[in-house]
Amino acid sequence: MKHGGRWRYGCLPSGPGQALRLKRAILVIDRLRVVRHVAFPVLDIPQAVEDSPKAVRSLTR
């Protein structure tokens, strides 16, 4: 949904004249609000949820 000139809630236009569709992504963000890892598109939700903690552990080493 477009709000105040910015897209929010993970909605991205699919193309010209098409309806908005929800796109799944997983972001790992540190305390300073820096994106450290992105999983996109998320096709297998259980696998993506399992992989996210692995990404966090690899960043803390």
PDBQT receptor file of N, H, CA, C and O in Angstrom, charges set to zero:
ATOM      1  N   MET A   1       0.843  -1.172   0.000  1.00  0.00    +0.000 N 
ATOM      2  CA  MET A   1       0.000   0.000   0.000  1.00  0.00    +0.000 C 
ATOM      3  C   MET A   1       0.891   1.239   0.000  1.00  0.00    +0.000 C 
ATOM      4  O   MET A   1       1.884   1.292   0.725  1.00  0.00    +0.000 OA
ATOM      5  N   LYS A   2       0.552   2.189  -0.777  1.00  0.00    +0.000 N 
ATOM      6  H   LYS A   2      -0.255   2.146  -1.366  1.00  0.00    +0.000 HD
ATOM      7  CA  LYS A   2       1.339   3.414  -0.834  1.00  0.00    +0.000 C 
ATOM      8  C   LYS A   2       0.819   4.386   0.211  1.00  0.00    +0.000 C 
ATOM      9  O   LYS A   2      -0.385   4.613   0.325  1.00  0.00    +0.000 OA
ATOM     10  N   HIS A   3       1.744   4.955   0.968  1.00  0.00    +0.000 N 
ATOM     11  H   HIS A   3       2.723   4.771   0.875  1.00  0.00    +0.000 HD
ATOM     12  CA  HIS A   3       1.357   5.862   2.046  1.00  0.00    +0.000 C 
ATOM     13  C   HIS A   3       2.384   6.977   2.131  1.00  0.00    +0.000 C 
ATOM     14  O   HIS A   3       3.558   6.708   2.384  1.00  0.00    +0.000 OA
ATOM     15  N   GLY A   4       1.978   8.202   1.930  1.00  0.00    +0.000 N 
ATOM     16  H   GLY A   4       1.023   8.420   1.724  1.00  0.00    +0.000 HD
ATOM     17  CA  GLY A   4       2.891   9.331   2.059  1.00  0.00    +0.000 C 
ATOM     18  C   GLY A   4       4.034   9.311   1.066  1.00  0.00    +0.000 C 
ATOM     19  O   GLY A   4       5.112   9.824   1.365  1.00  0.00    +0.000 OA
ATOM     20  N   GLY A   5       3.828   8.733  -0.108  1.00  0.00    +0.000 N 
ATOM     21  H   GLY A   5       2.952   8.317  -0.351  1.00  0.00    +0.000 HD
ATOM     22  CA  GLY A   5       4.888   8.696  -1.108  1.00  0.00    +0.000 C 
ATOM     23  C   GLY A   5       5.877   7.567  -0.919  1.00  0.00    +0.000 C 
ATOM     24  O   GLY A   5       6.844   7.462  -1.674  1.00  0.00    +0.000 OA
ATOM     25  N   ARG A   6       5.653   6.704   0.091  1.00  0.00    +0.000 N 
ATOM     26  H   ARG A   6       4.868   6.789   0.704  1.00  0.00    +0.000 HD
ATOM     27  CA  ARG A   6       6.573   5.589   0.335  1.00  0.00    +0.000 C 
ATOM     28  C   ARG A   6       5.785   4.281   0.383  1.00  0.00    +0.000 C 
ATOM     29  O   ARG A   6       4.641   4.254   0.837  1.00  0.00    +0.000 OA
ATOM     30  N   TRP A   7       6.406   3.197  -0.092  1.00  0.00    +0.000 N 
ATOM     31  H   TRP A   7       7.335   3.220  -0.461  1.00  0.00    +0.000 HD
ATOM     32  CA  TRP A   7       5.773   1.882  -0.024  1.00  0.00    +0.000 C 
ATOM     33  C   TRP A   7       6.006   1.332   1.366  1.00  0.00    +0.000 C 
ATOM     34  O   TRP A   7       7.068   1.545   1.950  1.00  0.00    +0.000 OA
ATOM     35  N   ARG A   8       5.025   0.628   1.902  1.00  0.00    +0.000 N 
ATOM     36  H   ARG A   8       4.162   0.454   1.427  1.00  0.00    +0.000 HD
ATOM     37  CA  ARG A   8       5.182   0.070   3.233  1.00  0.00    +0.000 C 
ATOM     38  C   ARG A   8       4.590  -1.328   3.296  1.00  0.00    +0.000 C 
ATOM     39  O   ARG A   8       3.910  -1.766   2.369  1.00  0.00    +0.000 OA
ATOM     40  N   TYR A   9       4.850  -2.016   4.380  1.00  0.00    +0.000 N 
ATOM     41  H   TYR A   9       5.404  -1.660   5.133  1.00  0.00    +0.000 HD
ATOM     42  CA  TYR A   9       4.345  -3.360   4.641  1.00  0.00    +0.000 C 
ATOM     43  C   TYR A   9       4.791  -4.369   3.592  1.00  0.00    +0.000 C 
ATOM     44  O   TYR A   9       4.059  -5.320   3.320  1.00  0.00    +0.000 OA
ATOM     45  N   GLY A  10       5.946  -4.198   3.003  1.00  0.00    +0.000 N 
ATOM     46  H   GLY A  10       6.541  -3.426   3.224  1.00  0.00    +0.000 HD
ATOM     47  CA  GLY A  10       6.477  -5.177   2.074  1.00  0.00    +0.000 C 
ATOM     48  C   GLY A  10       5.748  -5.273   0.752  1.00  0.00    +0.000 C 
ATOM     49  O   GLY A  10       5.936  -6.248   0.024  1.00  0.00    +0.000 OA
ATOM     50  N   CYS A  11       4.928  -4.304   0.417  1.00  0.00    +0.000 N 
ATOM     51  H   CYS A  11       4.776  -3.511   1.008  1.00  0.00    +0.000 HD
ATOM     52  CA  CYS A  11       4.189  -4.342  -0.842  1.00  0.00    +0.000 C 
ATOM     53  C   CYS A  11       5.000  -3.658  -1.929  1.00  0.00    +0.000 C 
ATOM     54  O   CYS A  11       5.453  -2.525  -1.772  1.00  0.00    +0.000 OA
ATOM     55  N   LEU A  12       5.169  -4.355  -3.010  1.00  0.00    +0.000 N 
ATOM     56  H   LEU A  12       4.801  -5.276  -3.138  1.00  0.00    +0.000 HD
ATOM     57  CA  LEU A  12       5.891  -3.805  -4.146  1.00  0.00    +0.000 C 
ATOM     58  C   LEU A  12       5.016  -3.938  -5.385  1.00  0.00    +0.000 C 
ATOM     59  O   LEU A  12       4.286  -4.920  -5.516  1.00  0.00    +0.000 OA
ATOM     60  N   PRO A  13       5.072  -2.980  -6.290  1.00  0.00    +0.000 N 
ATOM     61  CA  PRO A  13       4.291  -3.128  -7.514  1.00  0.00    +0.000 C 
ATOM     62  C   PRO A  13       4.848  -4.273  -8.341  1.00  0.00    +0.000 C 
ATOM     63  O   PRO A  13       6.065  -4.436  -8.438  1.00  0.00    +0.000 OA
ATOM     64  N   SER A  14       3.973  -5.066  -8.936  1.00  0.00    +0.000 N 
ATOM     65  H   SER A  14       2.985  -4.934  -8.857  1.00  0.00    +0.000 HD
ATOM     66  CA  SER A  14       4.401  -6.200  -9.758  1.00  0.00    +0.000 C 
ATOM     67  C   SER A  14       4.783  -5.760 -11.161  1.00  0.00    +0.000 C 
ATOM     68  O   SER A  14       5.526  -6.458 -11.850  1.00  0.00    +0.000 OA
ATOM     69  N   GLY A  15       4.293  -4.636 -11.580  1.00  0.00    +0.000 N 
ATOM     70  H   GLY A  15       3.689  -4.069 -11.020  1.00  0.00    +0.000 HD
ATOM     71  CA  GLY A  15       4.585  -4.119 -12.913  1.00  0.00    +0.000 C 
ATOM     72  C   GLY A  15       3.614  -3.003 -13.217  1.00  0.00    +0.000 C 
ATOM     73  O   GLY A  15       2.716  -2.723 -12.423  1.00  0.00    +0.000 OA
ATOM     74  N   PRO A  16       3.784  -2.364 -14.358  1.00  0.00    +0.000 N 
ATOM     75  CA  PRO A  16       2.890  -1.258 -14.692  1.00  0.00    +0.000 C 
ATOM     76  C   PRO A  16       1.435  -1.716 -14.788  1.00  0.00    +0.000 C 
ATOM     77  O   PRO A  16       1.122  -2.677 -15.491  1.00  0.00    +0.000 OA
ATOM     78  N   GLY A  17       0.566  -1.028 -14.087  1.00  0.00    +0.000 N 
ATOM     79  H   GLY A  17       0.821  -0.247 -13.517  1.00  0.00    +0.000 HD
ATOM     80  CA  GLY A  17      -0.850  -1.316 -14.164  1.00  0.00    +0.000 C 
ATOM     81  C   GLY A  17      -1.298  -2.565 -13.433  1.00  0.00    +0.000 C 
ATOM     82  O   GLY A  17      -2.471  -2.931 -13.510  1.00  0.00    +0.000 OA
ATOM     83  N   GLN A  18      -0.390  -3.237 -12.719  1.00  0.00    +0.000 N 
ATOM     84  H   GLN A  18       0.563  -2.940 -12.657  1.00  0.00    +0.000 HD
ATOM     85  CA  GLN A  18      -0.756  -4.453 -12.002  1.00  0.00    +0.000 C 
ATOM     86  C   GLN A  18      -1.012  -4.151 -10.534  1.00  0.00    +0.000 C 
ATOM     87  O   GLN A  18      -0.564  -3.129 -10.014  1.00  0.00    +0.000 OA
ATOM     88  N   ALA A  19      -1.718  -5.025  -9.886  1.00  0.00    +0.000 N 
ATOM     89  H   ALA A  19      -2.082  -5.855 -10.308  1.00  0.00    +0.000 HD
ATOM     90  CA  ALA A  19      -2.021  -4.874  -8.466  1.00  0.00    +0.000 C 
ATOM     91  C   ALA A  19      -0.758  -5.081  -7.634  1.00  0.00    +0.000 C 
ATOM     92  O   ALA A  19       0.195  -5.721  -8.077  1.00  0.00    +0.000 OA
ATOM     93  N   LEU A  20      -0.769  -4.532  -6.432  1.00  0.00    +0.000 N 
ATOM     94  H   LEU A  20      -1.543  -4.012  -6.073  1.00  0.00    +0.000 HD
ATOM     95  CA  LEU A  20       0.337  -4.744  -5.519  1.00  0.00    +0.000 C 
ATOM     96  C   LEU A  20       0.273  -6.165  -4.973  1.00  0.00    +0.000 C 
ATOM     97  O   LEU A  20      -0.810  -6.699  -4.734  1.00  0.00    +0.000 OA
ATOM     98  N   ARG A  21       1.419  -6.760  -4.780  1.00  0.00    +0.000 N 
ATOM     99  H   ARG A  21       2.299  -6.326  -4.973  1.00  0.00    +0.000 HD
ATOM    100  CA  ARG A  21       1.491  -8.110  -4.237  1.00  0.00    +0.000 C 
ATOM    101  C   ARG A  21       2.507  -8.129  -3.116  1.00  0.00    +0.000 C 
ATOM    102  O   ARG A  21       3.509  -7.415  -3.154  1.00  0.00    +0.000 OA
ATOM    103  N   LEU A  22       2.243  -8.941  -2.132  1.00  0.00    +0.000 N 
ATOM    104  H   LEU A  22       1.429  -9.521  -2.100  1.00  0.00    +0.000 HD
ATOM    105  CA  LEU A  22       3.137  -9.059  -0.989  1.00  0.00    +0.000 C 
ATOM    106  C   LEU A  22       4.366  -9.854  -1.400  1.00  0.00    +0.000 C 
ATOM    107  O   LEU A  22       4.253 -10.936  -1.976  1.00  0.00    +0.000 OA
ATOM    108  N   LYS A  23       5.543  -9.309  -1.101  1.00  0.00    +0.000 N 
ATOM    109  H   LYS A  23       5.636  -8.430  -0.634  1.00  0.00    +0.000 HD
ATOM    110  CA  LYS A  23       6.812  -9.987  -1.373  1.00  0.00    +0.000 C 
ATOM    111  C   LYS A  23       7.446 -10.324  -0.031  1.00  0.00    +0.000 C 
ATOM    112  O   LYS A  23       7.555  -9.461   0.840  1.00  0.00    +0.000 OA
ATOM    113  N   ARG A  24       7.862 -11.563   0.137  1.00  0.00    +0.000 N 
ATOM    114  H   ARG A  24       7.774 -12.264  -0.571  1.00  0.00    +0.000 HD
ATOM    115  CA  ARG A  24       8.464 -11.977   1.398  1.00  0.00    +0.000 C 
ATOM    116  C   ARG A  24       9.973 -11.784   1.363  1.00  0.00    +0.000 C 
ATOM    117  O   ARG A  24      10.643 -12.127   0.389  1.00  0.00    +0.000 OA
ATOM    118  N   ALA A  25      10.484 -11.230   2.448  1.00  0.00    +0.000 N 
ATOM    119  H   ALA A  25       9.939 -10.952   3.239  1.00  0.00    +0.000 HD
ATOM    120  CA  ALA A  25      11.925 -11.056   2.611  1.00  0.00    +0.000 C 
ATOM    121  C   ALA A  25      12.246 -11.171   4.090  1.00  0.00    +0.000 C 
ATOM    122  O   ALA A  25      11.424 -10.835   4.942  1.00  0.00    +0.000 OA
ATOM    123  N   ILE A  26      13.442 -11.644   4.387  1.00  0.00    +0.000 N 
ATOM    124  H   ILE A  26      14.110 -11.917   3.694  1.00  0.00    +0.000 HD
ATOM    125  CA  ILE A  26      13.930 -11.677   5.761  1.00  0.00    +0.000 C 
ATOM    126  C   ILE A  26      15.176 -10.812   5.807  1.00  0.00    +0.000 C 
ATOM    127  O   ILE A  26      16.113 -11.012   5.033  1.00  0.00    +0.000 OA
ATOM    128  N   LEU A  27      15.182  -9.842   6.727  1.00  0.00    +0.000 N 
ATOM    129  H   LEU A  27      14.421  -9.679   7.356  1.00  0.00    +0.000 HD
ATOM    130  CA  LEU A  27      16.326  -8.951   6.909  1.00  0.00    +0.000 C 
ATOM    131  C   LEU A  27      16.924  -9.194   8.281  1.00  0.00    +0.000 C 
ATOM    132  O   LEU A  27      16.203  -9.309   9.272  1.00  0.00    +0.000 OA
ATOM    133  N   VAL A  28      18.244  -9.273   8.336  1.00  0.00    +0.000 N 
ATOM    134  H   VAL A  28      18.830  -9.180   7.531  1.00  0.00    +0.000 HD
ATOM    135  CA  VAL A  28      18.961  -9.306   9.611  1.00  0.00    +0.000 C 
ATOM    136  C   VAL A  28      19.608  -7.936   9.748  1.00  0.00    +0.000 C 
ATOM    137  O   VAL A  28      20.453  -7.549   8.942  1.00  0.00    +0.000 OA
ATOM    138  N   ILE A  29      19.192  -7.202  10.793  1.00  0.00    +0.000 N 
ATOM    139  H   ILE A  29      18.505  -7.516  11.448  1.00  0.00    +0.000 HD
ATOM    140  CA  ILE A  29      19.624  -5.822  10.994  1.00  0.00    +0.000 C 
ATOM    141  C   ILE A  29      20.295  -5.702  12.352  1.00  0.00    +0.000 C 
ATOM    142  O   ILE A  29      19.778  -6.205  13.350  1.00  0.00    +0.000 OA
ATOM    143  N   ASP A  30      21.457  -5.031  12.397  1.00  0.00    +0.000 N 
ATOM    144  H   ASP A  30      21.878  -4.622  11.586  1.00  0.00    +0.000 HD
ATOM    145  CA  ASP A  30      22.168  -4.884  13.671  1.00  0.00    +0.000 C 
ATOM    146  C   ASP A  30      21.633  -3.698  14.478  1.00  0.00    +0.000 C 
ATOM    147  O   ASP A  30      20.700  -3.015  14.055  1.00  0.00    +0.000 OA
ATOM    148  N   ARG A  31      22.238  -3.467  15.642  1.00  0.00    +0.000 N 
ATOM    149  H   ARG A  31      22.996  -4.022  15.985  1.00  0.00    +0.000 HD
ATOM    150  CA  ARG A  31      21.778  -2.400  16.541  1.00  0.00    +0.000 C 
ATOM    151  C   ARG A  31      21.894  -1.014  15.936  1.00  0.00    +0.000 C 
ATOM    152  O   ARG A  31      21.168  -0.102  16.330  1.00  0.00    +0.000 OA
ATOM    153  N   LEU A  32      22.796  -0.848  14.988  1.00  0.00    +0.000 N 
ATOM    154  H   LEU A  32      23.386  -1.590  14.668  1.00  0.00    +0.000 HD
ATOM    155  CA  LEU A  32      22.992   0.453  14.345  1.00  0.00    +0.000 C 
ATOM    156  C   LEU A  32      22.108   0.611  13.102  1.00  0.00    +0.000 C 
ATOM    157  O   LEU A  32      22.283   1.544  12.317  1.00  0.00    +0.000 OA
ATOM    158  N   ARG A  33      21.168  -0.307  12.940  1.00  0.00    +0.000 N 
ATOM    159  H   ARG A  33      21.026  -1.064  13.578  1.00  0.00    +0.000 HD
ATOM    160  CA  ARG A  33      20.225  -0.294  11.819  1.00  0.00    +0.000 C 
ATOM    161  C   ARG A  33      20.894  -0.504  10.467  1.00  0.00    +0.000 C 
ATOM    162  O   ARG A  33      20.454   0.032   9.450  1.00  0.00    +0.000 OA
ATOM    163  N   VAL A  34      21.967  -1.295  10.474  1.00  0.00    +0.000 N 
ATOM    164  H   VAL A  34      22.325  -1.731  11.300  1.00  0.00    +0.000 HD
ATOM    165  CA  VAL A  34      22.658  -1.645   9.240  1.00  0.00    +0.000 C 
ATOM    166  C   VAL A  34      22.178  -3.039   8.822  1.00  0.00    +0.000 C 
ATOM    167  O   VAL A  34      22.203  -3.972   9.624  1.00  0.00    +0.000 OA
ATOM    168  N   VAL A  35      21.744  -3.175   7.578  1.00  0.00    +0.000 N 
ATOM    169  H   VAL A  35      21.723  -2.417   6.926  1.00  0.00    +0.000 HD
ATOM    170  CA  VAL A  35      21.297  -4.470   7.071  1.00  0.00    +0.000 C 
ATOM    171  C   VAL A  35      22.526  -5.353   6.878  1.00  0.00    +0.000 C 
ATOM    172  O   VAL A  35      23.444  -5.011   6.133  1.00  0.00    +0.000 OA
ATOM    173  N   ARG A  36      22.526  -6.487   7.557  1.00  0.00    +0.000 N 
ATOM    174  H   ARG A  36      21.780  -6.766   8.163  1.00  0.00    +0.000 HD
ATOM    175  CA  ARG A  36      23.669  -7.404   7.506  1.00  0.00    +0.000 C 
ATOM    176  C   ARG A  36      23.430  -8.633   6.656  1.00  0.00    +0.000 C 
ATOM    177  O   ARG A  36      24.381  -9.269   6.200  1.00  0.00    +0.000 OA
ATOM    178  N   HIS A  37      22.172  -8.976   6.437  1.00  0.00    +0.000 N 
ATOM    179  H   HIS A  37      21.399  -8.459   6.808  1.00  0.00    +0.000 HD
ATOM    180  CA  HIS A  37      21.847 -10.172   5.642  1.00  0.00    +0.000 C 
ATOM    181  C   HIS A  37      20.442 -10.002   5.083  1.00  0.00    +0.000 C 
ATOM    182  O   HIS A  37      19.550  -9.497   5.765  1.00  0.00    +0.000 OA
ATOM    183  N   VAL A  38      20.253 -10.429   3.837  1.00  0.00    +0.000 N 
ATOM    184  H   VAL A  38      20.977 -10.839   3.283  1.00  0.00    +0.000 HD
ATOM    185  CA  VAL A  38      18.933 -10.366   3.197  1.00  0.00    +0.000 C 
ATOM    186  C   VAL A  38      18.644 -11.710   2.548  1.00  0.00    +0.000 C 
ATOM    187  O   VAL A  38      19.484 -12.260   1.836  1.00  0.00    +0.000 OA
ATOM    188  N   ALA A  39      17.458 -12.231   2.795  1.00  0.00    +0.000 N 
ATOM    189  H   ALA A  39      16.775 -11.784   3.373  1.00  0.00    +0.000 HD
ATOM    190  CA  ALA A  39      16.974 -13.418   2.093  1.00  0.00    +0.000 C 
ATOM    191  C   ALA A  39      15.762 -12.975   1.275  1.00  0.00    +0.000 C 
ATOM    192  O   ALA A  39      14.717 -12.650   1.838  1.00  0.00    +0.000 OA
ATOM    193  N   PHE A  40      15.900 -12.961  -0.046  1.00  0.00    +0.000 N 
ATOM    194  H   PHE A  40      16.749 -13.225  -0.504  1.00  0.00    +0.000 HD
ATOM    195  CA  PHE A  40      14.818 -12.525  -0.922  1.00  0.00    +0.000 C 
ATOM    196  C   PHE A  40      14.959 -13.199  -2.276  1.00  0.00    +0.000 C 
ATOM    197  O   PHE A  40      16.076 -13.259  -2.790  1.00  0.00    +0.000 OA
ATOM    198  N   PRO A  41      13.944 -13.685  -2.855  1.00  0.00    +0.000 N 
ATOM    199  CA  PRO A  41      12.605 -13.886  -2.306  1.00  0.00    +0.000 C 
ATOM    200  C   PRO A  41      12.594 -15.105  -1.403  1.00  0.00    +0.000 C 
ATOM    201  O   PRO A  41      13.395 -16.023  -1.581  1.00  0.00    +0.000 OA
ATOM    202  N   VAL A  42      11.702 -15.119  -0.449  1.00  0.00    +0.000 N 
ATOM    203  H   VAL A  42      11.051 -14.373  -0.305  1.00  0.00    +0.000 HD
ATOM    204  CA  VAL A  42      11.553 -16.248   0.458  1.00  0.00    +0.000 C 
ATOM    205  C   VAL A  42      10.493 -17.162  -0.142  1.00  0.00    +0.000 C 
ATOM    206  O   VAL A  42       9.302 -16.852  -0.120  1.00  0.00    +0.000 OA
ATOM    207  N   LEU A  43      10.939 -18.282  -0.674  1.00  0.00    +0.000 N 
ATOM    208  H   LEU A  43      11.906 -18.535  -0.692  1.00  0.00    +0.000 HD
ATOM    209  CA  LEU A  43      10.017 -19.239  -1.289  1.00  0.00    +0.000 C 
ATOM    210  C   LEU A  43       9.667 -20.367  -0.319  1.00  0.00    +0.000 C 
ATOM    211  O   LEU A  43       8.545 -20.872  -0.324  1.00  0.00    +0.000 OA
ATOM    212  N   ASP A  44      10.630 -20.756   0.508  1.00  0.00    +0.000 N 
ATOM    213  H   ASP A  44      11.542 -20.346   0.512  1.00  0.00    +0.000 HD
ATOM    214  CA  ASP A  44      10.428 -21.821   1.491  1.00  0.00    +0.000 C 
ATOM    215  C   ASP A  44      10.551 -21.193   2.873  1.00  0.00    +0.000 C 
ATOM    216  O   ASP A  44      11.659 -21.023   3.382  1.00  0.00    +0.000 OA
ATOM    217  N   ILE A  45       9.423 -20.848   3.481  1.00  0.00    +0.000 N 
ATOM    218  H   ILE A  45       8.522 -20.985   3.068  1.00  0.00    +0.000 HD
ATOM    219  CA  ILE A  45       9.429 -20.111   4.748  1.00  0.00    +0.000 C 
ATOM    220  C   ILE A  45      10.124 -20.890   5.868  1.00  0.00    +0.000 C 
ATOM    221  O   ILE A  45      10.976 -20.314   6.544  1.00  0.00    +0.000 OA
ATOM    222  N   PRO A  46       9.804 -22.169   6.099  1.00  0.00    +0.000 N 
ATOM    223  CA  PRO A  46      10.492 -22.886   7.185  1.00  0.00    +0.000 C 
ATOM    224  C   PRO A  46      12.015 -22.928   7.004  1.00  0.00    +0.000 C 
ATOM    225  O   PRO A  46      12.760 -22.795   7.975  1.00  0.00    +0.000 OA
ATOM    226  N   GLN A  47      12.466 -23.109   5.785  1.00  0.00    +0.000 N 
ATOM    227  H   GLN A  47      11.861 -23.217   4.996  1.00  0.00    +0.000 HD
ATOM    228  CA  GLN A  47      13.907 -23.137   5.531  1.00  0.00    +0.000 C 
ATOM    229  C   GLN A  47      14.528 -21.756   5.764  1.00  0.00    +0.000 C 
ATOM    230  O   GLN A  47      15.623 -21.660   6.318  1.00  0.00    +0.000 OA
ATOM    231  N   ALA A  48      13.856 -20.713   5.356  1.00  0.00    +0.000 N 
ATOM    232  H   ALA A  48      12.966 -20.792   4.906  1.00  0.00    +0.000 HD
ATOM    233  CA  ALA A  48      14.370 -19.353   5.558  1.00  0.00    +0.000 C 
ATOM    234  C   ALA A  48      14.447 -19.015   7.038  1.00  0.00    +0.000 C 
ATOM    235  O   ALA A  48      15.396 -18.366   7.480  1.00  0.00    +0.000 OA
ATOM    236  N   VAL A  49      13.450 -19.453   7.810  1.00  0.00    +0.000 N 
ATOM    237  H   VAL A  49      12.680 -19.980   7.451  1.00  0.00    +0.000 HD
ATOM    238  CA  VAL A  49      13.469 -19.215   9.255  1.00  0.00    +0.000 C 
ATOM    239  C   VAL A  49      14.616 -19.988   9.900  1.00  0.00    +0.000 C 
ATOM    240  O   VAL A  49      15.229 -19.503  10.851  1.00  0.00    +0.000 OA
ATOM    241  N   GLU A  50      14.907 -21.160   9.403  1.00  0.00    +0.000 N 
ATOM    242  H   GLU A  50      14.409 -21.554   8.630  1.00  0.00    +0.000 HD
ATOM    243  CA  GLU A  50      16.020 -21.955   9.919  1.00  0.00    +0.000 C 
ATOM    244  C   GLU A  50      17.369 -21.338   9.549  1.00  0.00    +0.000 C 
ATOM    245  O   GLU A  50      18.311 -21.398  10.340  1.00  0.00    +0.000 OA
ATOM    246  N   ASP A  51      17.471 -20.753   8.368  1.00  0.00    +0.000 N 
ATOM    247  H   ASP A  51      16.706 -20.704   7.726  1.00  0.00    +0.000 HD
ATOM    248  CA  ASP A  51      18.737 -20.180   7.898  1.00  0.00    +0.000 C 
ATOM    249  C   ASP A  51      19.067 -18.832   8.536  1.00  0.00    +0.000 C 
ATOM    250  O   ASP A  51      20.243 -18.481   8.640  1.00  0.00    +0.000 OA
ATOM    251  N   SER A  52      18.072 -18.077   8.961  1.00  0.00    +0.000 N 
ATOM    252  H   SER A  52      17.117 -18.362   8.876  1.00  0.00    +0.000 HD
ATOM    253  CA  SER A  52      18.308 -16.739   9.515  1.00  0.00    +0.000 C 
ATOM    254  C   SER A  52      19.200 -16.746  10.757  1.00  0.00    +0.000 C 
ATOM    255  O   SER A  52      20.131 -15.944  10.823  1.00  0.00    +0.000 OA
ATOM    256  N   PRO A  53      18.958 -17.614  11.747  1.00  0.00    +0.000 N 
ATOM    257  CA  PRO A  53      19.875 -17.645  12.903  1.00  0.00    +0.000 C 
ATOM    258  C   PRO A  53      21.301 -18.031  12.508  1.00  0.00    +0.000 C 
ATOM    259  O   PRO A  53      22.264 -17.575  13.125  1.00  0.00    +0.000 OA
ATOM    260  N   LYS A  54      21.434 -18.870  11.479  1.00  0.00    +0.000 N 
ATOM    261  H   LYS A  54      20.652 -19.240  10.978  1.00  0.00    +0.000 HD
ATOM    262  CA  LYS A  54      22.775 -19.225  10.992  1.00  0.00    +0.000 C 
ATOM    263  C   LYS A  54      23.487 -17.988  10.455  1.00  0.00    +0.000 C 
ATOM    264  O   LYS A  54      24.686 -17.818  10.675  1.00  0.00    +0.000 OA
ATOM    265  N   ALA A  55      22.766 -17.136   9.764  1.00  0.00    +0.000 N 
ATOM    266  H   ALA A  55      21.792 -17.274   9.585  1.00  0.00    +0.000 HD
ATOM    267  CA  ALA A  55      23.346 -15.896   9.237  1.00  0.00    +0.000 C 
ATOM    268  C   ALA A  55      23.776 -14.996  10.375  1.00  0.00    +0.000 C 
ATOM    269  O   ALA A  55      24.835 -14.373  10.300  1.00  0.00    +0.000 OA
ATOM    270  N   VAL A  56      22.982 -14.914  11.425  1.00  0.00    +0.000 N 
ATOM    271  H   VAL A  56      22.122 -15.420  11.486  1.00  0.00    +0.000 HD
ATOM    272  CA  VAL A  56      23.330 -14.076  12.573  1.00  0.00    +0.000 C 
ATOM    273  C   VAL A  56      24.587 -14.609  13.247  1.00  0.00    +0.000 C 
ATOM    274  O   VAL A  56      25.486 -13.840  13.587  1.00  0.00    +0.000 OA
ATOM    275  N   ARG A  57      24.650 -15.932  13.442  1.00  0.00    +0.000 N 
ATOM    276  H   ARG A  57      23.919 -16.556  13.166  1.00  0.00    +0.000 HD
ATOM    277  CA  ARG A  57      25.846 -16.515  14.085  1.00  0.00    +0.000 C 
ATOM    278  C   ARG A  57      27.090 -16.281  13.244  1.00  0.00    +0.000 C 
ATOM    279  O   ARG A  57      28.163 -16.033  13.794  1.00  0.00    +0.000 OA
ATOM    280  N   SER A  58      26.971 -16.352  11.929  1.00  0.00    +0.000 N 
ATOM    281  H   SER A  58      26.099 -16.553  11.482  1.00  0.00    +0.000 HD
ATOM    282  CA  SER A  58      28.159 -16.134  11.078  1.00  0.00    +0.000 C 
ATOM    283  C   SER A  58      28.632 -14.694  11.143  1.00  0.00    +0.000 C 
ATOM    284  O   SER A  58      29.813 -14.422  10.927  1.00  0.00    +0.000 OA
ATOM    285  N   LEU A  59      27.729 -13.766  11.440  1.00  0.00    +0.000 N 
ATOM    286  H   LEU A  59      26.770 -13.987  11.616  1.00  0.00    +0.000 HD
ATOM    287  CA  LEU A  59      28.115 -12.346  11.556  1.00  0.00    +0.000 C 
ATOM    288  C   LEU A  59      28.777 -12.019  12.890  1.00  0.00    +0.000 C 
ATOM    289  O   LEU A  59      29.538 -11.055  12.980  1.00  0.00    +0.000 OA
ATOM    290  N   THR A  60      28.500 -12.805  13.924  1.00  0.00    +0.000 N 
ATOM    291  H   THR A  60      27.882 -13.587  13.851  1.00  0.00    +0.000 HD
ATOM    292  CA  THR A  60      29.042 -12.511  15.243  1.00  0.00    +0.000 C 
ATOM    293  C   THR A  60      30.439 -13.077  15.434  1.00  0.00    +0.000 C 
ATOM    294  O   THR A  60      31.050 -12.861  16.481  1.00  0.00    +0.000 OA
ATOM    295  N   ARG A  61      30.952 -13.788  14.458  1.00  0.00    +0.000 N 
ATOM    296  H   ARG A  61      30.456 -13.964  13.608  1.00  0.00    +0.000 HD
ATOM    297  CA  ARG A  61      32.314 -14.365  14.570  1.00  0.00    +0.000 C 
ATOM    298  C   ARG A  61      33.345 -13.414  14.088  1.00  0.00    +0.000 C 
ATOM    299  O   ARG A  61      34.535 -13.731  14.108  1.00  0.00    +0.000 OA
TER     300      ARG A  61
